[in-house]
């Protein structure tokens, strides 16, 4: 009840803008048929064909279902994580529930508001279902289902690395009961081999055609080195406290949990660092600090588990008897942040809807081929994000489907690149609070004809 209430309070407003488009949603899903989706050589080439069929069908028939499923899938992931944590002998029951709550509510990956995040949410859920099945007493059906769900999760490439967490935990539990390595590897050989084989075989069976998609399978040497340096730093800190200071789990429970949480957080970051993401501290803060790069918060997909363990470890280190109270305080603050982010996307969606209506009703909007957008209603842009030129293009298409018009944001005109014949000025008369209550930002659109390049 606590988890459900706080999650709905933080993210429930997503249900008020189910059919809104943000960022890549426009060219991925807007006015796209299943057939176009299946034969696209763009961002969805190289994905699991079944997933492509599912997303293409939803895009054509019920786009609002994307966001509804996203809203449901992340709590499902958390529930299966809780079931897995309850089987971890090193955790108390209260610690399991604490990590579960923090995993669900820590305010990272705020880009989940995008329909395009559905794929990440789906593979995320598949991974944690697979981990729970993997942790059960081995039966033929748990073996097959666990391996299947893990393979499904690998459609998001970072899970190829993150599977090291359930494998390492399984081995440590096996060692804790006096087991040897050879029996363990025989029992889990396919799970160890699976991600390695998937990396090489999947690209042959289902090749990636789009350069942006291919980049997620092309780590750079500098990114790998940067990730390894961060990992070595965390490992050195852990080695200092464990080997030199003599920390042991039975005597320094909270401290060791912090170290484990940091290592898991690093492992969740490493695949993205290898691809050139998280190059500095600012990139790590995008879940909390607003900015135009907020769409990149999808790269925080695997961080909540490690961060949740870190928070539990810190609270245990300070005062184990107040763990639950501390967790509730952190979760309460997280919920406030999540609600803040959600209402900003809600306002952003209202702005988009009203702009499309204004485009449709203004006859001057039909009288140009290429326009510069002077957006003076920036206060409604969620978390300070910039609206990209292709988003404006699709808003014009949504307003007047029969026209072929292009845009760019208001900037210096290079006549070798563009030849604008109009400026669209967008203004809003109402503030954010009034818009939140009335759903009316007071959007007005005016078109000014220009001749810059004189061609």
C-alpha positions as CSV (number, residue, x, y, z in Angstrom):
1,X,0.0,0.0,0.0
2,X,2.8,2.4,0.8
3,X,4.6,1.6,-2.4
4,X,1.5,1.9,-4.5
5,X,0.4,5.1,-2.9
6,X,3.7,6.9,-3.3
7,X,4.2,5.6,-6.9
8,X,0.8,6.8,-8.0
9,X,1.3,10.1,-6.3
10,X,4.7,10.6,-8.0
11,X,3.8,9.2,-11.5
12,X,0.0,9.1,-11.7
13,X,-0.2,12.3,-13.6
14,X,1.3,10.4,-16.6
15,X,-2.2,9.0,-17.0
16,X,-3.4,12.5,-17.9
17,X,-1.3,12.8,-21.0
18,X,-1.3,9.2,-22.4
19,X,-1.5,10.3,-26.0
20,X,1.1,13.0,-25.9
21,X,4.4,12.8,-27.8
22,X,7.8,13.9,-26.6
23,X,11.2,13.8,-28.3
24,X,11.6,10.7,-30.5
25,X,8.0,9.7,-30.0
26,X,7.1,11.9,-33.0
27,X,9.0,10.1,-35.7
28,X,8.9,6.7,-34.0
29,X,5.2,6.5,-33.4
30,X,3.2,9.4,-34.8
31,X,1.0,8.4,-37.8
32,X,3.0,5.2,-38.3
33,X,1.4,2.0,-39.6
34,X,2.5,-1.5,-38.5
35,X,3.8,-2.2,-42.1
36,X,5.9,1.0,-42.1
37,X,7.2,0.1,-38.6
38,X,8.2,-3.4,-39.6
39,X,10.1,-2.3,-42.7
40,X,11.8,0.7,-41.2
41,X,15.6,0.9,-41.5
42,X,15.6,3.5,-38.7
43,X,15.9,3.4,-35.0
44,X,14.0,0.1,-34.6
45,X,16.1,-2.0,-37.0
46,X,18.0,-4.7,-35.2
47,X,15.4,-5.1,-32.4
48,X,13.7,-8.4,-31.5
49,X,11.1,-8.9,-34.4
50,X,8.4,-9.8,-31.9
51,X,9.0,-6.5,-30.0
52,X,8.9,-4.7,-33.4
53,X,5.5,-6.2,-34.2
54,X,4.1,-5.3,-30.8
55,X,5.3,-1.7,-30.9
56,X,4.2,-1.3,-34.5
57,X,0.7,-2.6,-33.7
58,X,0.4,-0.4,-30.7
59,X,1.7,2.7,-32.6
60,X,-0.9,2.2,-35.3
61,X,-3.9,1.3,-33.2
62,X,-3.5,2.6,-29.6
63,X,-0.5,4.9,-29.0
64,X,-1.8,5.8,-25.6
65,X,-1.2,2.2,-24.5
66,X,2.6,2.8,-24.6
67,X,2.5,5.2,-21.6
68,X,0.0,3.1,-19.7
69,X,2.2,0.0,-20.1
70,X,5.3,2.0,-19.0
71,X,3.4,3.1,-15.9
72,X,2.6,-0.5,-15.0
73,X,5.9,-2.2,-16.1
74,X,8.2,-0.4,-13.7
75,X,6.2,-1.5,-10.6
76,X,6.1,-5.0,-11.9
77,X,9.9,-5.0,-12.1
78,X,10.0,-3.8,-8.5
79,X,7.7,-6.5,-7.3
80,X,9.8,-9.2,-8.9
81,X,12.9,-7.6,-7.5
82,X,11.3,-7.8,-4.0
83,X,10.5,-11.5,-4.5
84,X,14.2,-12.0,-5.4
85,X,15.5,-10.0,-2.5
86,X,13.4,-12.0,-0.1
87,X,15.5,-15.0,-1.1
88,X,18.8,-13.2,-0.4
89,X,20.1,-14.6,2.9
90,X,22.2,-11.6,3.6
91,X,19.2,-9.2,3.9
92,X,16.7,-8.7,6.7
93,X,13.0,-8.5,5.6
94,X,12.9,-4.8,6.4
95,X,15.9,-4.2,4.2
96,X,14.3,-6.0,1.4
97,X,11.2,-3.8,1.5
98,X,13.4,-0.7,1.9
99,X,15.4,-1.5,-1.3
100,X,12.2,-2.3,-3.1
101,X,10.7,1.1,-2.2
102,X,13.8,3.0,-3.1
103,X,14.2,1.0,-6.4
104,X,10.7,2.0,-7.3
105,X,10.8,5.7,-6.3
106,X,14.3,7.1,-6.6
107,X,13.8,10.0,-9.1
108,X,16.1,8.9,-11.9
109,X,15.2,8.0,-15.5
110,X,12.5,10.7,-15.7
111,X,12.5,10.3,-19.5
112,X,10.2,7.3,-18.8
113,X,7.4,9.8,-19.7
114,X,8.3,9.2,-23.3
115,X,6.5,6.6,-25.3
116,X,9.8,5.5,-26.7
117,X,10.8,4.4,-23.2
118,X,8.4,1.5,-23.6
119,X,11.1,-0.7,-25.0
120,X,13.4,0.0,-22.0
121,X,10.5,-0.6,-19.6
122,X,9.7,-3.9,-21.2
123,X,13.2,-5.3,-21.2
124,X,13.7,-3.9,-17.7
125,X,10.7,-5.9,-16.5
126,X,11.8,-9.0,-18.4
127,X,15.2,-8.9,-16.7
128,X,13.8,-8.8,-13.1
129,X,11.3,-11.6,-13.9
130,X,14.2,-13.6,-15.3
131,X,16.3,-12.9,-12.2
132,X,13.5,-14.1,-9.9
133,X,13.0,-17.3,-11.9
134,X,16.8,-17.8,-11.8
135,X,16.8,-17.5,-8.0
136,X,14.2,-20.2,-7.6
137,X,14.9,-23.9,-7.0
138,X,16.0,-25.2,-10.4
139,X,13.3,-26.9,-12.4
140,X,13.2,-27.5,-16.1
141,X,10.5,-24.8,-16.5
142,X,12.2,-22.2,-14.3
143,X,15.4,-22.8,-16.3
144,X,13.7,-22.3,-19.7
145,X,11.6,-19.3,-18.6
146,X,14.5,-17.6,-16.8
147,X,16.8,-18.0,-19.8
148,X,14.0,-16.8,-22.1
149,X,13.3,-13.7,-20.1
150,X,17.0,-12.8,-19.8
151,X,17.4,-13.2,-23.6
152,X,14.4,-10.9,-24.0
153,X,16.0,-8.3,-21.7
154,X,19.2,-8.3,-23.9
155,X,17.3,-6.2,-26.5
156,X,18.5,-3.4,-24.3
157,X,22.2,-4.0,-24.6
158,X,23.2,-2.8,-21.1
159,X,21.6,-5.9,-19.6
160,X,24.3,-8.0,-21.3
161,X,26.6,-6.6,-18.6
162,X,24.1,-6.2,-15.7
163,X,23.4,-10.0,-15.7
164,X,26.7,-10.2,-13.9
165,X,24.8,-9.2,-10.7
166,X,22.5,-12.2,-10.5
167,X,25.3,-14.5,-11.6
168,X,27.7,-13.2,-9.0
169,X,25.1,-13.3,-6.3
170,X,24.3,-16.9,-7.2
171,X,27.9,-17.9,-7.0
172,X,28.4,-16.2,-3.7
173,X,25.4,-18.0,-2.2
174,X,26.7,-21.2,-3.6
175,X,30.1,-20.6,-2.0
176,X,28.5,-19.7,1.3
177,X,27.1,-23.2,1.5
178,X,30.5,-24.8,0.8
179,X,29.9,-25.3,-2.9
180,X,32.8,-25.4,-5.4
181,X,33.1,-23.4,-8.7
182,X,33.0,-26.4,-11.1
183,X,29.5,-27.6,-10.0
184,X,28.2,-24.1,-10.1
185,X,29.5,-23.3,-13.6
186,X,28.1,-26.6,-14.9
187,X,24.7,-25.7,-13.5
188,X,24.8,-22.1,-14.9
189,X,26.9,-22.5,-18.0
190,X,24.1,-21.3,-20.4
191,X,23.5,-18.2,-18.3
192,X,27.1,-17.3,-18.3
193,X,27.5,-18.1,-22.0
194,X,24.2,-16.5,-23.0
195,X,25.1,-12.8,-23.0
196,X,28.4,-13.4,-24.7
197,X,26.8,-15.5,-27.4
198,X,24.0,-13.0,-27.8
199,X,26.4,-10.2,-28.4
200,X,28.0,-12.0,-31.4
201,X,25.0,-14.0,-32.8
202,X,22.2,-11.5,-32.6
203,X,23.9,-9.0,-34.8
204,X,24.2,-11.6,-37.5
205,X,20.7,-12.9,-37.3
206,X,19.1,-9.5,-36.9
207,X,21.5,-6.9,-38.2
208,X,21.2,-3.2,-37.2
209,X,20.7,-0.9,-40.2
210,X,20.4,2.5,-38.4
211,X,23.6,4.3,-37.4
212,X,22.0,5.7,-34.2
213,X,20.9,2.2,-33.1
214,X,24.3,0.7,-34.1
215,X,26.0,3.2,-31.9
216,X,24.6,1.4,-28.9
217,X,26.6,-1.7,-29.9
218,X,29.8,0.2,-30.6
219,X,31.7,1.0,-27.4
220,X,34.6,3.3,-27.7
221,X,38.1,2.7,-26.2
222,X,38.0,6.1,-24.4
223,X,34.6,5.2,-23.0
224,X,35.7,1.8,-21.8
225,X,38.8,3.3,-20.2
226,X,36.7,6.0,-18.5
227,X,34.3,3.4,-17.1
228,X,37.1,1.2,-15.9
229,X,38.8,4.1,-14.1
230,X,35.6,4.8,-12.2
231,X,35.2,1.1,-11.5
232,X,38.8,0.9,-10.2
233,X,38.3,3.9,-8.0
234,X,35.2,2.2,-6.4
235,X,37.1,-1.1,-6.1
236,X,40.0,0.6,-4.4
237,X,37.7,2.3,-1.9
238,X,36.1,-1.1,-1.2
239,X,39.5,-2.8,-0.9
240,X,40.7,-0.2,1.6
241,X,37.8,-0.7,3.9
242,X,37.6,-4.5,3.6
243,X,41.3,-5.4,3.4
244,X,42.9,-2.6,5.5
245,X,40.2,-1.5,7.8
246,X,38.9,-5.0,8.3
247,X,35.2,-4.4,7.5
248,X,33.1,-7.5,7.7
249,X,29.4,-7.8,6.9
250,X,28.5,-9.1,10.4
251,X,30.3,-6.1,12.1
252,X,30.0,-3.3,9.5
253,X,26.7,-4.2,7.9
254,X,25.8,-0.7,6.7
255,X,29.3,0.2,5.5
256,X,29.6,-3.0,3.4
257,X,26.1,-2.4,1.9
258,X,27.2,1.0,0.8
259,X,30.3,-0.5,-0.9
260,X,28.1,-3.2,-2.6
261,X,25.6,-0.6,-3.7
262,X,28.3,1.6,-5.2
263,X,29.7,-1.4,-7.2
264,X,26.2,-2.3,-8.5
265,X,25.6,1.4,-9.4
266,X,28.9,1.4,-11.3
267,X,28.0,-1.8,-13.1
268,X,24.7,-0.2,-14.2
269,X,26.6,2.8,-15.5
270,X,29.5,1.0,-17.2
271,X,27.7,0.0,-20.4
272,X,26.7,3.6,-21.0
273,X,30.0,5.0,-20.1
274,X,31.6,2.6,-22.6
275,X,29.4,4.2,-25.3
276,X,30.4,7.7,-24.4
277,X,27.6,8.6,-22.0
278,X,28.1,9.9,-18.4
279,X,31.4,11.6,-19.3
280,X,31.2,13.9,-16.3
281,X,29.4,14.6,-13.0
282,X,26.8,16.8,-14.7
283,X,25.6,13.8,-16.8
284,X,25.0,11.9,-13.6
285,X,22.8,14.6,-12.2
286,X,20.3,14.8,-15.1
287,X,17.8,12.8,-13.1
288,X,17.6,15.6,-10.6
289,X,18.7,18.9,-12.3
290,X,16.6,20.1,-15.2
291,X,18.1,20.8,-18.6
292,X,17.9,20.2,-22.4
293,X,19.6,16.8,-22.0
294,X,16.9,15.3,-19.9
295,X,16.0,12.8,-22.6
296,X,19.4,11.3,-21.8
297,X,18.2,10.3,-18.4
298,X,17.1,7.0,-20.0
299,X,20.7,6.0,-19.6
300,X,20.0,5.8,-15.8
301,X,17.9,2.7,-16.3
302,X,20.1,0.4,-14.2
303,X,21.0,2.8,-11.5
304,X,18.1,2.5,-9.0
305,X,19.1,-0.9,-7.5
306,X,22.6,0.2,-6.6
307,X,21.4,3.6,-5.3
308,X,18.7,1.9,-3.2
309,X,21.3,-0.4,-1.6
310,X,23.6,2.6,-1.0
311,X,20.7,4.5,0.8
312,X,19.9,1.5,3.0
313,X,23.6,1.1,3.8
314,X,24.0,4.7,4.8
315,X,20.9,4.6,7.0
316,X,22.1,1.3,8.6
317,X,25.5,2.8,9.1
318,X,24.0,5.9,10.9
319,X,21.3,4.2,12.9
320,X,19.9,0.7,12.0
321,X,17.0,1.1,14.4
322,X,15.7,4.1,12.4
323,X,16.1,2.4,9.0
324,X,12.4,2.3,8.0
325,X,11.8,5.9,9.2
326,X,14.8,7.1,7.1
327,X,13.6,5.2,4.1
328,X,10.2,6.7,4.3
329,X,11.7,10.2,4.5
330,X,13.9,9.5,1.4
331,X,10.9,8.0,-0.5
332,X,8.7,11.0,0.5
333,X,11.2,13.4,-0.9
334,X,11.6,11.3,-4.0
335,X,7.8,11.3,-4.5
336,X,7.8,15.1,-4.3
337,X,10.5,15.2,-7.0
338,X,8.7,12.7,-9.2
339,X,5.4,14.6,-8.9
340,X,7.2,17.8,-9.8
341,X,8.7,16.2,-12.9
342,X,5.3,14.7,-13.9
343,X,3.4,18.0,-13.6
344,X,6.0,19.6,-15.8
345,X,5.5,17.1,-18.6
346,X,1.8,17.5,-18.1
347,X,2.1,21.2,-18.8
348,X,4.4,20.5,-21.7
349,X,1.7,18.2,-23.2
350,X,-0.9,20.8,-22.8
351,X,1.3,23.4,-24.5
352,X,1.8,21.0,-27.5
353,X,-1.9,20.3,-27.8
354,X,-2.8,24.0,-27.7
355,X,-0.1,24.8,-30.3
356,X,-1.4,22.2,-32.7
357,X,-4.9,23.7,-32.3
358,X,-3.6,27.2,-32.9
359,X,-1.7,26.0,-36.0
360,X,-4.9,24.3,-37.3
361,X,-7.1,27.4,-36.8
362,X,-4.6,30.0,-38.2
363,X,-4.8,30.2,-42.0
364,X,-1.5,32.0,-42.2
365,X,0.2,28.8,-41.0
366,X,-0.6,27.2,-44.3
367,X,1.2,29.9,-46.3
368,X,4.9,28.9,-46.0
369,X,7.3,26.1,-46.8
370,X,10.0,26.6,-44.2
371,X,9.7,28.6,-41.0
372,X,11.8,29.6,-38.0
373,X,10.1,29.0,-34.6
374,X,10.3,31.8,-32.1
375,X,9.0,30.0,-29.0
376,X,8.3,32.6,-26.3
377,X,6.4,30.1,-24.1
378,X,9.5,28.4,-22.8
379,X,8.2,28.3,-19.3
380,X,6.0,25.3,-20.2
381,X,8.9,23.2,-21.6
382,X,9.3,20.3,-19.2
383,X,12.4,20.7,-17.0
384,X,13.9,23.3,-19.3
385,X,14.0,21.0,-22.3
386,X,14.4,22.3,-25.8
387,X,11.7,21.4,-28.4
388,X,13.6,20.0,-31.4
389,X,13.0,21.1,-34.9
390,X,11.5,17.7,-36.0
391,X,9.0,18.0,-33.1
392,X,7.8,21.3,-34.6
393,X,7.6,19.6,-38.0
394,X,5.3,17.0,-36.7
395,X,3.1,19.5,-34.8
396,X,2.6,21.2,-38.2
397,X,1.8,17.9,-39.8
398,X,-0.7,17.0,-37.0
399,X,-2.4,20.4,-37.6
400,X,-2.4,20.2,-41.4
401,X,-1.7,16.6,-42.6
402,X,-1.8,17.5,-46.3
403,X,1.0,20.0,-46.2
404,X,4.8,19.4,-46.3
405,X,6.4,22.0,-44.1
406,X,9.7,22.2,-42.3
407,X,11.0,24.2,-39.4
408,X,14.0,25.1,-37.4
409,X,14.4,27.0,-34.2
410,X,15.0,30.7,-34.5
411,X,18.7,31.2,-35.2
412,X,21.2,32.6,-37.6
413,X,20.3,31.6,-41.1
414,X,22.9,29.9,-43.3
415,X,21.5,30.1,-46.8
416,X,23.5,27.1,-47.9
417,X,21.6,25.0,-45.4
418,X,18.1,26.6,-45.2
419,X,15.9,29.2,-46.9
420,X,13.1,30.2,-44.5
421,X,10.2,32.2,-45.7
422,X,8.4,32.8,-42.4
423,X,8.9,33.2,-38.6
424,X,6.3,31.7,-36.3
425,X,6.0,33.5,-33.0
426,X,4.4,31.4,-30.2
427,X,3.3,33.2,-27.1
428,X,1.3,32.3,-23.9
429,X,-0.7,34.7,-21.8
430,X,-1.2,32.5,-18.7
431,X,1.2,31.2,-16.0
432,X,2.0,27.7,-15.0
433,X,-0.4,27.5,-12.0
434,X,-3.4,28.8,-14.0
435,X,-2.6,26.5,-16.8
436,X,-2.4,23.5,-14.4
437,X,-5.9,24.3,-13.1
438,X,-7.6,25.3,-16.4
439,X,-5.5,23.4,-19.1
440,X,-5.3,26.7,-21.0
441,X,-1.9,28.4,-21.3
442,X,-3.4,31.1,-23.6
443,X,-1.4,30.1,-26.6
444,X,-1.3,32.5,-29.6
445,X,0.5,31.9,-32.9
446,X,1.4,34.6,-35.4
447,X,3.2,34.2,-38.7
448,X,5.6,36.8,-40.1
449,X,6.6,36.4,-43.8
450,X,10.3,37.0,-44.4
451,X,12.8,36.9,-47.3
452,X,16.3,36.2,-46.0
453,X,18.2,34.5,-48.8
454,X,16.7,36.3,-51.8
455,X,17.0,33.4,-54.1
